[in-house]
Amino acid sequence: MAAKIKRTDQVQVLTGKDRGRRGEVRQVLGDQDRAIVTGVNMIKKHQRSGGPERPGGIIDMEAPIQLSNLAVVCRSCDQAARVGFRVLEDGRKVRFCKKCNEAID
């Protein structure tokens, strides 16, 4: 099955405390249907010191967010849009924006 949201996609949060915020997908956790988005769903983690290279304390980090709460932002129309799939004449399968009908890289 092809993924509608991939790493390095620009996405917008649809629901939750960060609704409307945009960020880049850093990692997709496919087995959990979640993604880690830069600057979205920030939590505070109490971390133990791991020596001089990793100091202890309270750190801010991104928590995974459900894929159903994210929408891909189309580069051509700059809106959060639903994603469809299309097979081109040369046999490649590409994603496309259902609002402006343009291919998403």
PLY file of the C-alpha trace (Angstrom):
ply
format ascii 1.0
element vertex 105
property float x
property float y
property float z
element edge 104
property int vertex1
property int vertex2
end_header
0.00 0.00 0.00
1.32 3.43 -0.90
1.72 6.03 1.84
-0.23 9.26 1.61
2.16 11.03 3.99
5.90 10.62 3.53
9.06 11.91 5.17
9.92 15.57 4.33
6.28 16.37 3.41
4.89 19.68 4.63
1.76 18.86 6.66
-0.93 20.74 8.56
-2.55 19.55 11.80
-6.33 19.16 11.47
-7.38 18.57 15.10
-6.04 18.82 18.62
-4.14 21.41 20.59
-1.90 22.27 17.61
-4.73 22.65 15.09
-3.72 24.76 12.09
0.03 24.52 12.70
2.31 23.38 9.90
5.56 21.47 10.00
7.77 19.05 8.15
7.47 15.31 8.75
10.70 14.03 10.29
9.72 10.39 10.64
6.75 8.18 9.78
5.98 5.31 12.14
3.99 3.13 9.76
3.32 0.26 12.13
1.67 2.67 14.61
-0.01 4.96 12.00
1.78 7.96 13.50
4.28 10.59 12.40
6.73 12.91 14.13
6.34 16.48 12.85
8.86 19.25 13.55
7.53 21.76 16.11
4.15 20.05 16.55
2.79 18.09 19.56
5.60 19.21 21.86
5.97 17.47 25.22
8.33 17.86 28.16
10.43 14.83 29.02
12.36 14.36 32.25
15.68 12.92 31.13
18.40 11.40 33.28
21.96 12.48 32.65
23.89 10.18 30.35
27.30 11.62 30.97
28.85 14.78 29.59
27.49 14.25 26.07
23.86 14.04 27.25
22.98 16.32 30.15
19.95 15.62 32.31
16.96 17.82 32.96
13.62 18.65 31.39
13.80 18.69 27.60
11.22 19.63 24.96
10.64 17.05 22.26
8.09 16.18 19.59
5.71 13.30 20.29
4.19 11.19 17.51
0.83 12.38 16.16
-1.85 10.25 14.51
-1.71 10.27 10.69
-5.48 10.84 10.50
-4.96 14.22 12.18
-2.56 15.41 9.45
-3.11 16.67 5.92
-0.48 17.20 3.24
0.03 20.83 2.20
0.07 21.14 -1.59
2.99 23.20 -2.90
1.08 24.66 -5.83
-2.13 25.79 -4.08
-0.58 26.14 -0.55
-3.59 24.50 1.13
-4.08 21.38 3.19
-5.59 18.90 0.77
-6.59 15.29 0.45
-4.24 13.08 -1.52
-5.12 10.74 -4.36
-3.08 8.38 -6.50
-2.72 8.27 -10.25
-0.72 6.08 -12.62
1.08 8.03 -15.35
1.58 6.90 -18.95
5.12 5.72 -18.18
3.81 3.44 -15.43
4.85 5.56 -12.40
2.39 5.89 -9.53
2.26 9.46 -8.18
0.31 11.30 -5.50
-1.85 14.26 -6.52
-3.73 17.06 -4.76
-7.49 16.63 -5.01
-8.06 20.42 -4.85
-5.85 21.65 -7.69
-5.25 18.28 -9.43
-1.46 18.81 -9.45
1.10 16.07 -8.77
2.78 16.09 -5.36
6.51 15.30 -5.41
0 1
1 2
2 3
3 4
4 5
5 6
6 7
7 8
8 9
9 10
10 11
11 12
12 13
13 14
14 15
15 16
16 17
17 18
18 19
19 20
20 21
21 22
22 23
23 24
24 25
25 26
26 27
27 28
28 29
29 30
30 31
31 32
32 33
33 34
34 35
35 36
36 37
37 38
38 39
39 40
40 41
41 42
42 43
43 44
44 45
45 46
46 47
47 48
48 49
49 50
50 51
51 52
52 53
53 54
54 55
55 56
56 57
57 58
58 59
59 60
60 61
61 62
62 63
63 64
64 65
65 66
66 67
67 68
68 69
69 70
70 71
71 72
72 73
73 74
74 75
75 76
76 77
77 78
78 79
79 80
80 81
81 82
82 83
83 84
84 85
85 86
86 87
87 88
88 89
89 90
90 91
91 92
92 93
93 94
94 95
95 96
96 97
97 98
98 99
99 100
100 101
101 102
102 103
103 104
